[in-house]
Amino acid sequence: MKILKLLFKLGQLNTSDVARRVGTNYEIALRHLALLDKEGVIQQRLSGKTRFFRLASTAKAKATIRLLDEWSQ
């Protein structure tokens, strides 16, 4: 949920930024991001060696965005 909240609030982050902001190491953050990507909630873009993640435009992601929007109010 912390990762989803970050991406909802900030839009797009790379793996290192996610790890730092969530307070975990790079490998654990990447594992969670890969799972969210596999489930279709987020999507990644590769720029050189850097992976950027953002919320996807799938039905799951839209439901997640609605949930996060309600939660933040």
NUMI-550554 format. One record per residue (C-alpha): chain; residue number from 1; residue in one letter; x, y, z. Coordinates in steps of 0.5 Angstrom, whole numbers, plus 2048, in hexadecimal, padded with zeros to 3 digits. Layout:
<loro><fise>A</fise><paro>NUM</paro><torlo>A</torlo><c1>X</c1><c2>Y</c2><c3>Z</c3></loro>
...
***
This chain:
<loro><fise>A</fise><paro>1</paro><torlo>M</torlo><c1>800</c1><c2>800</c2><c3>800</c3></loro>
<loro><fise>A</fise><paro>2</paro><torlo>K</torlo><c1>806</c1><c2>805</c2><c3>801</c3></loro>
<loro><fise>A</fise><paro>3</paro><torlo>I</torlo><c1>808</c1><c2>804</c2><c3>7FA</c3></loro>
<loro><fise>A</fise><paro>4</paro><torlo>L</torlo><c1>801</c1><c2>805</c2><c3>7F7</c3></loro>
<loro><fise>A</fise><paro>5</paro><torlo>K</torlo><c1>800</c1><c2>80B</c2><c3>7FC</c3></loro>
<loro><fise>A</fise><paro>6</paro><torlo>L</torlo><c1>807</c1><c2>80E</c2><c3>7F9</c3></loro>
<loro><fise>A</fise><paro>7</paro><torlo>L</torlo><c1>806</c1><c2>80D</c2><c3>7F2</c3></loro>
<loro><fise>A</fise><paro>8</paro><torlo>F</torlo><c1>7FF</c1><c2>810</c2><c3>7F3</c3></loro>
<loro><fise>A</fise><paro>9</paro><torlo>K</torlo><c1>801</c1><c2>816</c2><c3>7F6</c3></loro>
<loro><fise>A</fise><paro>10</paro><torlo>L</torlo><c1>808</c1><c2>817</c2><c3>7F2</c3></loro>
<loro><fise>A</fise><paro>11</paro><torlo>G</torlo><c1>806</c1><c2>814</c2><c3>7EB</c3></loro>
<loro><fise>A</fise><paro>12</paro><torlo>Q</torlo><c1>80C</c1><c2>810</c2><c3>7E9</c3></loro>
<loro><fise>A</fise><paro>13</paro><torlo>L</torlo><c1>813</c1><c2>80E</c2><c3>7ED</c3></loro>
<loro><fise>A</fise><paro>14</paro><torlo>N</torlo><c1>819</c1><c2>80A</c2><c3>7EC</c3></loro>
<loro><fise>A</fise><paro>15</paro><torlo>T</torlo><c1>81A</c1><c2>804</c2><c3>7F0</c3></loro>
<loro><fise>A</fise><paro>16</paro><torlo>S</torlo><c1>81F</c1><c2>807</c2><c3>7F4</c3></loro>
<loro><fise>A</fise><paro>17</paro><torlo>D</torlo><c1>81B</c1><c2>80D</c2><c3>7F6</c3></loro>
<loro><fise>A</fise><paro>18</paro><torlo>V</torlo><c1>815</c1><c2>808</c2><c3>7F8</c3></loro>
<loro><fise>A</fise><paro>19</paro><torlo>A</torlo><c1>81A</c1><c2>804</c2><c3>7FC</c3></loro>
<loro><fise>A</fise><paro>20</paro><torlo>R</torlo><c1>81C</c1><c2>80A</c2><c3>800</c3></loro>
<loro><fise>A</fise><paro>21</paro><torlo>R</torlo><c1>815</c1><c2>80D</c2><c3>801</c3></loro>
<loro><fise>A</fise><paro>22</paro><torlo>V</torlo><c1>812</c1><c2>807</c2><c3>803</c3></loro>
<loro><fise>A</fise><paro>23</paro><torlo>G</torlo><c1>818</c1><c2>805</c2><c3>808</c3></loro>
<loro><fise>A</fise><paro>24</paro><torlo>T</torlo><c1>81B</c1><c2>7FF</c2><c3>805</c3></loro>
<loro><fise>A</fise><paro>25</paro><torlo>N</torlo><c1>820</c1><c2>7FC</c2><c3>801</c3></loro>
<loro><fise>A</fise><paro>26</paro><torlo>Y</torlo><c1>821</c1><c2>7FC</c2><c3>7F9</c3></loro>
<loro><fise>A</fise><paro>27</paro><torlo>E</torlo><c1>820</c1><c2>7F5</c2><c3>7F8</c3></loro>
<loro><fise>A</fise><paro>28</paro><torlo>I</torlo><c1>819</c1><c2>7F4</c2><c3>7FD</c3></loro>
<loro><fise>A</fise><paro>29</paro><torlo>A</torlo><c1>816</c1><c2>7FA</c2><c3>7F9</c3></loro>
<loro><fise>A</fise><paro>30</paro><torlo>L</torlo><c1>818</c1><c2>7F8</c2><c3>7F2</c3></loro>
<loro><fise>A</fise><paro>31</paro><torlo>R</torlo><c1>815</c1><c2>7F1</c2><c3>7F4</c3></loro>
<loro><fise>A</fise><paro>32</paro><torlo>H</torlo><c1>80E</c1><c2>7F5</c2><c3>7F7</c3></loro>
<loro><fise>A</fise><paro>33</paro><torlo>L</torlo><c1>80E</c1><c2>7F9</c2><c3>7F0</c3></loro>
<loro><fise>A</fise><paro>34</paro><torlo>A</torlo><c1>80F</c1><c2>7F3</c2><c3>7EC</c3></loro>
<loro><fise>A</fise><paro>35</paro><torlo>L</torlo><c1>809</c1><c2>7F0</c2><c3>7EF</c3></loro>
<loro><fise>A</fise><paro>36</paro><torlo>L</torlo><c1>805</c1><c2>7F6</c2><c3>7EE</c3></loro>
<loro><fise>A</fise><paro>37</paro><torlo>D</torlo><c1>807</c1><c2>7F6</c2><c3>7E7</c3></loro>
<loro><fise>A</fise><paro>38</paro><torlo>K</torlo><c1>805</c1><c2>7EF</c2><c3>7E6</c3></loro>
<loro><fise>A</fise><paro>39</paro><torlo>E</torlo><c1>7FE</c1><c2>7F0</c2><c3>7E9</c3></loro>
<loro><fise>A</fise><paro>40</paro><torlo>G</torlo><c1>7FD</c1><c2>7F6</c2><c3>7E4</c3></loro>
<loro><fise>A</fise><paro>41</paro><torlo>V</torlo><c1>7FD</c1><c2>7FB</c2><c3>7EA</c3></loro>
<loro><fise>A</fise><paro>42</paro><torlo>I</torlo><c1>803</c1><c2>7FF</c2><c3>7E8</c3></loro>
<loro><fise>A</fise><paro>43</paro><torlo>Q</torlo><c1>807</c1><c2>7FF</c2><c3>7E1</c3></loro>
<loro><fise>A</fise><paro>44</paro><torlo>Q</torlo><c1>80E</c1><c2>800</c2><c3>7E0</c3></loro>
<loro><fise>A</fise><paro>45</paro><torlo>R</torlo><c1>813</c1><c2>804</c2><c3>7DB</c3></loro>
<loro><fise>A</fise><paro>46</paro><torlo>L</torlo><c1>81A</c1><c2>803</c2><c3>7DA</c3></loro>
<loro><fise>A</fise><paro>47</paro><torlo>S</torlo><c1>81E</c1><c2>809</c2><c3>7D9</c3></loro>
<loro><fise>A</fise><paro>48</paro><torlo>G</torlo><c1>825</c1><c2>806</c2><c3>7D8</c3></loro>
<loro><fise>A</fise><paro>49</paro><torlo>K</torlo><c1>827</c1><c2>802</c2><c3>7DE</c3></loro>
<loro><fise>A</fise><paro>50</paro><torlo>T</torlo><c1>821</c1><c2>806</c2><c3>7E2</c3></loro>
<loro><fise>A</fise><paro>51</paro><torlo>R</torlo><c1>81A</c1><c2>803</c2><c3>7E3</c3></loro>
<loro><fise>A</fise><paro>52</paro><torlo>F</torlo><c1>815</c1><c2>808</c2><c3>7E4</c3></loro>
<loro><fise>A</fise><paro>53</paro><torlo>F</torlo><c1>80E</c1><c2>806</c2><c3>7E7</c3></loro>
<loro><fise>A</fise><paro>54</paro><torlo>R</torlo><c1>807</c1><c2>809</c2><c3>7E7</c3></loro>
<loro><fise>A</fise><paro>55</paro><torlo>L</torlo><c1>800</c1><c2>807</c2><c3>7E8</c3></loro>
<loro><fise>A</fise><paro>56</paro><torlo>A</torlo><c1>7FD</c1><c2>803</c2><c3>7E2</c3></loro>
<loro><fise>A</fise><paro>57</paro><torlo>S</torlo><c1>7F7</c1><c2>805</c2><c3>7DE</c3></loro>
<loro><fise>A</fise><paro>58</paro><torlo>T</torlo><c1>7F4</c1><c2>7FE</c2><c3>7DF</c3></loro>
<loro><fise>A</fise><paro>59</paro><torlo>A</torlo><c1>7ED</c1><c2>7FC</c2><c3>7E3</c3></loro>
<loro><fise>A</fise><paro>60</paro><torlo>K</torlo><c1>7F1</c1><c2>7FA</c2><c3>7E9</c3></loro>
<loro><fise>A</fise><paro>61</paro><torlo>A</torlo><c1>7F5</c1><c2>800</c2><c3>7E9</c3></loro>
<loro><fise>A</fise><paro>62</paro><torlo>K</torlo><c1>7EF</c1><c2>805</c2><c3>7E8</c3></loro>
<loro><fise>A</fise><paro>63</paro><torlo>A</torlo><c1>7EC</c1><c2>801</c2><c3>7EE</c3></loro>
<loro><fise>A</fise><paro>64</paro><torlo>T</torlo><c1>7F2</c1><c2>802</c2><c3>7F2</c3></loro>
<loro><fise>A</fise><paro>65</paro><torlo>I</torlo><c1>7F2</c1><c2>80A</c2><c3>7F0</c3></loro>
<loro><fise>A</fise><paro>66</paro><torlo>R</torlo><c1>7EB</c1><c2>80A</c2><c3>7F3</c3></loro>
<loro><fise>A</fise><paro>67</paro><torlo>L</torlo><c1>7ED</c1><c2>807</c2><c3>7F9</c3></loro>
<loro><fise>A</fise><paro>68</paro><torlo>L</torlo><c1>7F3</c1><c2>80B</c2><c3>7FA</c3></loro>
<loro><fise>A</fise><paro>69</paro><torlo>D</torlo><c1>7EF</c1><c2>811</c2><c3>7F9</c3></loro>
<loro><fise>A</fise><paro>70</paro><torlo>E</torlo><c1>7E9</c1><c2>810</c2><c3>7FE</c3></loro>
<loro><fise>A</fise><paro>71</paro><torlo>W</torlo><c1>7EF</c1><c2>80E</c2><c3>803</c3></loro>
<loro><fise>A</fise><paro>72</paro><torlo>S</torlo><c1>7F2</c1><c2>814</c2><c3>802</c3></loro>
<loro><fise>A</fise><paro>73</paro><torlo>Q</torlo><c1>7EC</c1><c2>819</c2><c3>804</c3></loro>
***
